[in-house]
Amino acid sequence: MSPVLSGVLQLTALVAALALVHRPLGDYMARAYSSEKHLRVEKWIYRSIGANPDAEMRWPAYLRGILAFSAASLLFLYLIQRIQGVLPHSLSLGFTAISPDQAFNTAASFVSNTNWQSYSGEQAMGHAVQTLGLAVQNFVSAAVGMAVAVALVRGFARSRTGELGNFWSDLVRGTVRILLPVSVIAAVVLVACGAIQNFAGIHDIGQLAGGTQQVNGGAVASQEAIKELGTNGGGYFNANSAHPFENPNAFTNLFEIFLILVIPFSLTRTFGKLVGNVKQGYAILATMGLIWLGFTALMMWTEFHHGGAALQAAGGALEGKEQRFGIGGTSIFATSTTLTSTGAVDGFHSSFTGFGGGIALLGMMLGEIAPGGVGSGLYGMLVMAIIAVFIAGLMVGRTPEYLGKKIGTREIKLAACYILITPTLVLGFTALSMALATPPHSMLNVAGNSVDGSGAHGFSEVLYAFTSGANNNGSAFAGLNANTQWYNTTIGLAMLLGRFLPMVFVLALAGSLAEQTPVPETAGTLRTEKPLFAGLLVGAILIITGLTYFPALALGPMAEGLS
């Protein structure tokens, strides 16, 4: 079978699997968030944290709950890293305390659902930090994103009230009813297919060429499951999902891509059910799916057919690709992980072709909305839908409306602030890193030597790092030595600001929409469930992103690809 045909068949199988579970999973999540009953384990959790799950919250109270919970999580994860040397399964295995700047970066990374890693997992983090700290944050940070998305959907669904539900109830239900049970099933599948799950220490294994290599054990399968399902991305090992202990074969590779995409795509069905119009959910799904398929096709074409005698003789750009997965599987994984907020990698993005790296960068620059992270993809796409409706209203001279709610001055200001935050962080921190004297020395060439910031690829490494951080993705070109005080601090700040500042505007927007009185549909109302609106939405997303980031892309991946 040709590599191209293999890639197409993998893509077809993936789409079929996602279509199969879209309706049942989407309906189940809608019931989970709208049910009036609490499970026994949920009641115990509410009592233990002193929360009243039935108390409705307006958007400021909902936001305070998110910020308080995330701040406590940040502090706990920072402290557990700083005292790692005295934790079980740590000092005896050679794991010591993490430095302050790297502990801050890692805590900010996992609390913000970014999972950027400026460390080598098997060399830095012991079993206690991995399981009690990082794995727990994989669950709850994903649940926070889903809670914000549900709050925004309630803003569209409700009227004449500013109440958006209860954050603590949404957090617990997202974790207990959705993420935990699916992760258990996924972990069992991964173990059955060869992923490891233990608390073994360092042991020697033989190599084909002779000699031995020291390898850690760990509760890898369980963390791998929620790492992908929660669109987190942080790997137990430095090689991430290219490591055979995390991702043993071509089937598990496709299964992990499925886990990355299944909740973000299915949440569009949940959105349709909660607003009482599933066709609206299908329009959002079509927009997400069109962008994802287009980017995947472009990535596969670029990596299979890029010019150059060496690449043509090899049958494609094989450098940086794991041979167990092939160019097709690696391309699908790379596109899926950068169009969501996952950050997991099964190949070396820095070794992709110039245009391939640019496609990965552009996927993050879209705001990771196709389909995006769990929760964050849906609320990001809904904000873009509001922008598209506003543009359409200007074109025809009508007051813009979306789902029966008027998009007035307040709503469009909040949406505009949302879409401006991330580019400001990305371009601002990138400019500072290129302008100051020390940060460019972290750029490395292929041989691993400092290149002092020269060349388009070096610029792409820095641009990719801050794009990944501010968009809460977490993947990296990995040619950048990011474990410095500058990058640990600035990328940490970019991750926190890029996660929580947009949530402020999303929740304020939700509260504003919930207070409105629904506007009756008329003959002049824009039909937002039709293909025309989906096309308008795709165009608005690409144009806004292109105008924002084109100069930076021209200096980096485009210059490299044309050279």
C-alpha positions in Angstrom: 0.0 0.0 0.0 1.3 3.4 -0.9 2.0 5.9 1.9 -0.4 8.4 0.4 -3.2 5.8 0.2 -2.5 4.7 3.8 -2.8 8.3 5.0 -6.1 8.8 3.1 -7.5 5.5 4.6 -6.5 6.6 8.1 -8.2 9.9 7.6 -11.4 8.2 6.3 -11.5 5.8 9.3 -11.0 8.7 11.7 -13.9 10.7 10.2 -16.2 7.7 10.3 -15.4 7.0 14.0 -16.0 10.7 14.9 -19.3 10.7 13.0 -20.4 7.5 14.8 -20.1 8.9 18.3 -21.0 12.5 17.5 -24.7 12.2 18.3 -24.7 9.9 21.4 -21.8 11.7 23.1 -23.2 15.1 22.3 -26.6 14.2 23.7 -25.1 12.6 26.7 -23.1 15.8 27.5 -26.2 17.9 27.1 -28.0 15.7 29.6 -25.0 15.8 32.0 -25.0 19.6 32.1 -28.8 20.1 32.3 -29.7 17.4 34.8 -31.2 18.5 38.1 -30.0 15.4 39.9 -26.6 15.0 41.6 -24.8 11.7 41.8 -23.8 10.4 45.3 -20.1 11.0 44.6 -20.8 14.5 43.4 -22.7 15.3 46.6 -19.7 14.1 48.6 -17.4 16.4 46.6 -19.8 19.4 47.1 -19.9 18.8 50.9 -16.1 18.5 51.0 -15.5 21.8 49.3 -18.5 23.6 50.9 -20.2 24.4 47.6 -24.0 24.6 46.9 -24.4 23.1 43.4 -28.0 24.4 43.1 -27.1 28.1 43.6 -27.3 30.0 40.3 -24.4 32.4 39.6 -24.2 35.6 37.6 -21.1 36.0 35.4 -18.9 37.8 38.0 -19.5 35.0 40.6 -18.9 32.3 38.0 -15.7 34.0 37.0 -14.6 34.3 40.7 -15.1 30.6 41.1 -12.9 29.9 38.1 -10.1 32.2 39.2 -10.2 31.0 42.8 -10.0 27.4 41.8 -7.3 28.0 39.2 -5.2 30.0 41.6 -5.4 27.3 44.3 -4.5 24.7 41.6 -1.5 26.9 40.5 -0.2 27.2 44.0 -0.6 23.5 44.8 1.2 22.4 41.6 4.0 24.8 42.2 4.6 23.7 45.7 4.4 20.0 44.9 7.2 20.5 42.4 9.3 22.5 44.8 9.2 19.7 47.4 9.5 16.9 45.0 12.7 15.7 46.6 10.9 14.5 49.7 7.9 12.9 47.9 7.5 9.1 47.5 9.1 7.6 44.4 11.1 10.7 43.8 14.4 11.1 45.7 15.1 7.4 45.6 14.8 7.5 41.8 17.0 10.6 41.5 14.2 13.2 41.1 14.9 16.4 43.0 13.1 19.7 43.5 12.2 21.7 40.4 13.8 25.2 40.1 11.5 28.1 40.9 11.2 29.5 37.3 10.5 26.1 35.8 8.1 25.1 38.5 6.1 28.3 37.8 6.2 27.6 34.1 5.0 24.1 34.5 2.3 25.0 37.1 1.0 27.8 34.7 1.2 25.3 31.8 -1.0 22.6 33.3 -3.4 24.8 35.1 -4.1 26.7 31.9 -4.6 23.5 29.9 -1.5 24.3 27.9 0.9 21.5 29.0 3.9 23.3 27.5 7.0 21.4 28.8 10.4 23.0 29.1 11.7 19.9 30.8 12.3 16.2 29.9 9.5 14.3 31.6 11.3 11.1 32.4 14.3 13.0 33.8 12.6 15.7 35.8 9.2 14.5 37.2 8.7 11.6 39.6 5.6 9.5 39.9 4.1 11.6 42.7 4.2 14.8 40.7 3.1 13.1 37.5 0.0 11.5 39.1 -1.0 13.7 42.0 -0.1 17.0 40.2 0.0 16.9 36.4 -2.6 14.1 35.8 -5.1 15.7 38.1 -4.7 19.1 36.4 -5.3 17.3 33.1 -8.8 16.5 34.3 -9.8 19.7 36.1 -8.3 22.2 33.6 -10.2 20.6 30.8 -13.4 20.6 32.9 -12.9 24.4 33.5 -12.9 25.0 29.7 -16.0 22.9 29.3 -17.7 24.8 32.1 -17.0 28.2 30.4 -18.4 26.9 27.1 -21.6 25.7 28.8 -22.0 29.0 30.5 -21.8 30.8 27.2 -24.3 28.4 25.6 -26.7 29.1 28.6 -26.3 32.8 27.8 -27.8 32.2 24.4 -30.4 29.8 25.7 -31.7 31.9 28.6 -33.4 35.3 28.6 -34.2 38.1 31.0 -31.8 36.7 33.6 -28.1 37.1 34.2 -27.7 33.6 35.8 -25.4 31.2 34.0 -25.6 28.1 36.2 -23.2 27.0 38.9 -19.4 26.8 38.2 -18.8 24.1 40.9 -21.5 21.9 39.6 -20.3 22.3 36.0 -16.7 21.6 37.0 -17.6 18.4 38.9 -20.0 17.1 36.3 -17.5 17.6 33.5 -14.9 15.7 35.4 -17.0 12.9 37.0 -19.6 12.3 34.3 -17.6 12.9 31.1 -13.8 13.0 31.4 -13.3 10.3 34.0 -15.4 7.5 32.6 -14.2 8.0 29.0 -10.6 8.2 30.2 -10.9 4.9 32.1 -12.1 3.2 28.9 -9.4 4.8 26.8 -6.7 3.8 29.3 -7.8 0.2 29.1 -7.6 0.3 25.3 -4.1 1.8 25.4 -2.8 -0.8 27.9 -4.3 -3.6 25.8 -2.4 -2.2 22.8 1.0 -2.0 24.6 1.1 1.2 26.6 2.6 0.8 30.0 0.9 1.4 33.3 2.9 0.8 36.5 5.0 2.6 39.2 8.2 0.9 38.3 11.5 2.7 38.8 14.4 3.1 36.5 15.5 -0.1 34.8 17.9 -1.2 32.1 16.8 -2.5 28.8 18.9 -4.0 26.0 19.4 -2.3 22.7 19.6 -3.8 19.2 23.0 -2.4 18.6 24.3 -3.7 22.0 24.5 -2.1 25.4 21.7 -1.0 27.6 19.5 2.1 28.1 17.9 3.3 31.3 14.1 3.8 31.0 11.5 4.9 33.6 8.2 3.2 34.2 5.1 5.1 35.2 1.3 5.3 35.1 1.6 6.2 31.4 -1.6 4.8 29.8 -3.9 6.6 32.3 -2.2 9.9 31.8 -2.0 9.5 28.1 -5.8 8.9 27.9 -6.7 12.2 29.7 -3.8 14.0 28.1 -5.5 13.5 24.7 -9.1 13.4 25.7 -8.8 16.7 27.7 -6.8 18.3 24.9 -3.9 18.8 27.3 -0.8 17.3 25.6 1.9 17.0 28.3 3.8 13.7 27.9 5.2 11.4 30.5 8.3 11.2 28.3 10.2 13.8 26.4 9.4 12.2 23.1 5.7 12.6 24.0 3.3 10.6 21.8 6.2 9.5 19.6 7.5 7.3 22.5 6.4 3.6 22.2 5.4 3.5 25.9 2.9 6.2 25.2 1.9 5.4 21.7 2.9 1.9 20.7 1.6 1.4 17.1 -0.3 2.9 14.2 -3.7 1.9 15.7 -3.0 3.7 19.0 -1.8 6.7 17.1 -5.2 6.9 15.3 -7.0 6.2 18.5 -5.2 9.1 20.3 -6.1 11.4 17.4 -9.7 10.3 17.9 -9.5 11.1 21.6 -8.2 14.6 20.8 -11.1 15.4 18.5 -14.1 13.5 19.9 -15.2 16.0 22.7 -14.6 19.2 20.8 -16.5 18.0 17.7 -19.3 16.4 19.8 -19.8 19.6 21.9 -21.3 21.2 18.8 -24.2 18.7 19.2 -24.4 19.6 22.9 -24.6 23.2 21.9 -27.5 22.5 19.5 -29.4 20.5 22.0 -29.0 23.2 24.8 -30.2 26.1 22.6 -33.0 24.0 21.2 -31.9 23.9 17.6 -29.6 21.1 16.5 -29.2 22.7 13.1 -27.3 25.5 14.7 -24.9 22.9 16.1 -24.5 21.4 12.7 -23.5 24.7 11.2 -20.8 25.1 13.8 -19.7 21.5 13.2 -19.5 22.1 9.4 -17.3 25.1 9.9 -15.0 23.3 12.2 -14.9 20.2 10.0 -14.2 22.2 6.8 -11.2 24.0 8.3 -9.8 20.8 9.9 -10.1 18.7 6.7 -8.6 21.6 4.7 -5.7 22.0 7.0 -5.1 18.2 7.2 -5.2 17.9 3.4 -2.7 20.8 3.0 -0.4 19.3 5.6 -0.4 15.9 4.0 0.2 17.3 0.5 3.1 19.5 1.8 4.8 16.6 3.6 4.3 14.1 0.8 5.0 16.3 -2.2 7.4 19.1 -1.2 10.0 19.9 -3.7 13.6 18.8 -3.5 15.5 15.8 -4.9 16.1 14.2 -1.5 12.5 14.4 -0.4 11.2 13.2 -3.7 13.6 10.2 -3.6 12.4 9.3 -0.1 8.8 9.6 -1.1 8.1 12.5 1.2 9.5 14.6 4.0 10.5 11.7 6.4 12.8 13.7 8.7 11.2 14.0 12.1 8.5 11.5 11.4 8.0 8.3 13.5 8.2 5.4 11.0 5.5 3.4 12.9 3.0 6.1 12.0 4.3 7.2 8.6 3.9 10.6 7.0 0.1 10.3 6.8 -0.5 9.5 10.4 2.0 12.1 11.6 0.5 14.8 9.4 -3.0 14.1 10.7 -1.8 14.1 14.3 0.1 17.4 13.8 -2.9 19.1 12.3 -5.3 17.8 14.9 -3.1 18.8 17.8 -2.4 22.3 16.6 -6.0 23.0 15.6 -7.0 21.9 19.1 -5.3 23.0 22.4 -3.7 19.6 22.8 0.0 20.1 22.3 0.8 16.4 22.1 3.2 15.5 19.2 4.1 12.2 17.5 6.7 13.8 15.3 9.3 16.6 15.4 7.4 19.8 14.2 10.7 21.6 13.7 11.7 19.1 11.1 8.6 19.5 9.0 8.9 21.3 5.8 8.8 25.1 5.9 5.2 25.2 4.7 4.3 22.2 7.0 5.5 24.1 10.0 3.6 27.2 8.8 0.4 25.2 8.6 0.9 24.0 12.2 1.5 27.6 13.3 -1.5 29.0 11.4 -3.7 26.3 13.0 -2.9 27.7 16.4 -3.2 31.3 15.2 -6.8 30.7 14.2 -7.5 30.5 17.9 -7.7 26.7 18.0 -11.3 26.7 17.1 -11.4 23.9 14.5 -12.5 22.1 16.6 -10.3 23.6 19.3 -9.8 22.5 22.9 -12.5 20.9 25.1 -14.8 23.8 25.7 -12.4 26.5 24.5 -12.9 25.5 20.9 -16.7 25.9 21.1 -16.7 29.2 22.9 -14.0 30.5 20.6 -16.0 29.5 17.6 -19.2 31.1 19.0 -17.3 34.4 19.5 -16.2 34.2 15.9 -19.8 33.5 14.9 -20.8 36.7 16.6 -18.1 38.6 14.7 -19.4 37.0 11.4 -23.0 38.0 12.2 -21.9 41.5 12.9 -20.0 41.7 9.6 -23.1 40.4 7.7 -25.3 42.9 9.5 -23.0 45.8 8.3 -23.1 44.5 4.8 -26.9 44.5 4.5 -27.6 47.4 6.9 -29.5 45.4 9.6 -29.0 45.1 13.3 -27.1 41.8 13.7 -28.8 39.0 15.6 -27.6 35.5 16.5 -29.8 32.8 18.0 -32.5 35.4 18.8 -30.1 37.8 20.6 -29.1 41.2 19.3 -25.4 41.8 18.9 -25.1 45.4 20.1 -22.3 47.7 21.0 -21.5 45.9 24.3 -21.5 42.4 22.8 -19.3 43.3 19.8 -16.8 45.1 22.1 -16.5 42.1 24.3 -16.0 39.8 21.2 -13.4 42.2 19.8 -11.5 42.2 23.1 -11.6 38.4 23.0 -10.0 38.1 19.6 -7.4 40.8 20.2 -5.9 39.4 23.4 -4.0 36.4 22.0 -2.4 38.2 19.0 -1.2 40.9 21.4 0.5 38.4 23.6 2.0 36.4 20.8 3.4 39.3 18.8 4.4 41.3 21.8 6.4 38.6 23.5 7.9 37.5 20.2 9.0 41.0 19.4 10.6 41.4 22.8 12.4 38.1 22.5 13.8 39.1 19.1 14.8 42.6 20.2 16.5 41.8 23.5 20.1 40.6 23.6 19.9 37.3 25.5 16.7 35.5 24.4 17.9 34.8 20.7 20.7 32.7 22.0 18.2 30.0 22.9 17.6 29.4 19.2 19.4 26.2 18.1 20.4 24.9 14.7 20.1 21.3 13.6 23.3 20.4 15.3 22.1 21.8 18.6 24.4 24.8 18.5 23.3 28.4 19.2 22.6 30.4 16.1 22.2 33.8 17.8 18.7 34.3 16.3 19.7 34.2 12.7 17.5 32.9 9.9 13.8 32.4 9.2 13.7 29.1 11.0 15.1 30.6 14.2 12.4 33.3 14.1 9.8 30.6 13.5 10.9 28.8 16.7 10.3 31.8 18.9 7.0 32.7 17.1 5.9 29.1 17.5 6.7 29.1 21.2 4.6 32.1 22.1 1.8 31.1 19.7 1.7 27.8 21.4 1.8 29.3 24.9 -0.7 32.1 24.4 -3.2 29.9 22.6 -2.8 27.2 25.3 -1.6 24.6 22.9 1.7 23.4 24.3 3.4 21.8 21.3 6.8 23.1 20.3 9.2 23.3 17.4 11.7 21.9 20.0 14.6 23.6 18.4 14.3 26.3 21.0 16.0 26.0 24.4 13.0 27.3 26.4 14.4 26.2 29.8 15.8 29.7 30.7 14.5 32.3 33.1 13.3 34.5 30.3 11.3 31.9 28.4 10.0 30.1 31.5 8.7 33.4 32.9 7.4 35.0 29.7 5.8 31.9 28.3 4.3 31.2 31.7 2.7 34.6 31.7 1.5 34.2 28.2 -0.2 30.9 29.1 -2.0 32.4 32.1 -3.1 35.6 30.4 -4.0 33.7 27.2 -6.2 31.3 29.2 -8.0 33.5 31.7 -8.3 36.9 30.2 -10.4 35.6 27.3 -12.6 33.8 29.8 -13.4 37.2 31.4 -14.8 38.5 28.1 -16.6 35.2 27.3 -18.4 35.2 30.6 -19.2 38.9 30.4 -20.6 38.2 27.0 -22.7 35.3 28.3 -24.1 37.4 31.0 -25.0 40.2 28.6 -26.8 37.7 26.2 -28.7 36.0 29.1 -30.1 39.4 30.2 -31.7 40.1 26.8 -35.2 39.5 25.6 -35.3 37.2 22.6 -35.8 38.9 19.3 -38.5 37.2 17.1 -37.3 35.8 13.7 -38.4 37.8 10.7 -38.0 37.4 6.9 -34.8 39.5 7.1 -33.1 37.5 9.8 -29.8 35.9 8.8 -30.3 32.1 8.7 -27.2 31.0 10.7 -28.0 27.3 10.3 -27.5 27.5 6.5 -24.3 26.6 4.5 -24.1 30.3 3.4 -23.4 31.3 7.0 -20.9 28.5 7.5 -19.0 29.8 4.5 -19.2 33.4 5.8 -17.8 32.2 9.2 -14.9 30.3 7.5 -14.1 33.4 5.5 -14.2 35.7 8.5 -11.9 33.4 10.5 -9.3 33.1 7.8 -9.4 36.8 6.9 -9.1 38.0 10.5 -6.2 35.6 11.2 -4.5 36.4 7.9 -4.6 40.2 8.5 -3.3 39.7 12.1 -0.5 37.3 11.6 0.6 37.5 7.9 3.6 39.7 8.4 5.0 37.4 11.1 4.3 34.3 9.0 6.1 36.0 6.1 9.2 36.5 8.1 9.3 32.9 9.4 7.7 29.8 7.8 6.9 31.4 4.4 10.4 32.8 4.0 11.8 29.4 4.9 9.4 27.5 2.6 10.2 29.7 -0.4 14.0 29.6 0.1 
